[in-house]
């Protein structure tokens, strides 16, 4: 079957066309129109500006996606759109566009939870002879979801079955990266900028070894809730610790090595907590696979250190993370999740009328 998916939950206008058959998901086309240049001058995403750009780009992006996939609208079997959570002005553009096309083209439409999409980015390319990936994800699965709005440990006993066993009590880890980058005057988005600064310091001083300070700047930041005895997270205090450190050392803020040292220690502190909590939860729930998902899953250090921890601490447990191009917000992941949801709901004759029911929800909860 051919699936057309649309994603506009934040500042990326995205469309994708997928071909799915026998649990193999192949991406025929995936286009993401980024708004980073627009929002970077404000230090973060401005919802109404994002909606304006989505409105301008959504139809051209969708049309170009169909052209790249060499498919006509008549060849589309299913449509999917991010229903939430996200910025309501941005979500409205995507959902209203998808509803309109579903009605005009007479295609069934599924609303997909944004985080569900991130999780199912791990399933893109599996079972494909052309992809060099482990061919199968076996359940139960434990997924670490890390993004600008979410930090969660999600247990899945089967497809579309979710149990949140741990989550942040305040800031999401991606949000903390953005706030720390702002404190350090690095710009937006914070995650890639902090990772780049940390990589600079490591390559200069440490030959890629995992250490967090050099001989001049002996920086030590807390690992919040590392020993809390549960699987919840907290990153607000870590961000505040960086703020106090910078305020006490204003004269050093222009020193590149000082900024590099803070970035290295902050990133490692966040990773230490994320990895430790994930391994601890995995030892309790005994999953057959550990998955990494969300925008922060693009962080190279997190990907490598979590993989190493899984191999060293968990027997007979596989590790998966999405391809880099599917870690950012994209429509391919929404289409992938839609395929598995379609398997469950395809007998529902009312899906052709679903354009009446889909609605944007900024605070949409994942269907537990």
C-alpha angles and dihedrals in degrees: 000000000000120000128194112201132188128197126186105145096131132348103328120089103206140172131174140180117212133187113209127185133153092355091305113125116198123184111224094178137354124181127182120185106200126210097191094116090053097048100036091079088061095046092241145018117307105207099213093046089050091052091050091054092046090053091052096046109032100086096039090048092048092047093048090049092056090048093052090048090050090229133128124219089255089064094056112103101182139016127207134185137182106258096182178026105039143076108335096219089052095044092051092061093053098042095045091048092050092046091051094049091045090054096045096043095038093232128149113253131207126194112219131200110240094229091048086058092052091051093050092050082084090066096056110113096009117139089021118130090209094057122079094219137116101276099224142035109207124203142274094059132184113206126194106208113198123174144126092281104025141048110173144146107222123192116206120190090181141347113314093002110121134182118176105217096172139009143165117283093207130351120025113235093248090052089051090052090052093048094048091049088053091050090052093046094241099131135228139349093034103196100067092039094053091044090051093051091048090050091052092056094044093050092047100045112012111036091233096307118143103250128131111213141030131224093273102042112042098186122176123179129185125262099221117219091354090140099028093121094235136075098253126116139214126190103163093087092049090054090048091051089057090049093053091045092054093046090053091050104038091142090061096050091096092053108101093207091053091054091045091051092051092048091050094049095042093050092047092048091054092046093048091057095043093049096043094050092046094051091045092052091046091054089055100044100032099217121190090223138026115210130195118208143166136056094297089058085083088073105111095207093052092048093050099041094047090049091050092048092050092051093047099043109027122063117212092000119131125214126219135179129171125258109270093251090059096049095078120067106291140153096235090074090050090053091048092054090046091057092058092043089050090057088060099041106030093106089062105107091196094071090093086061094046091104085079093056107040112103135170114254118185092195100037113162120220112253103256 
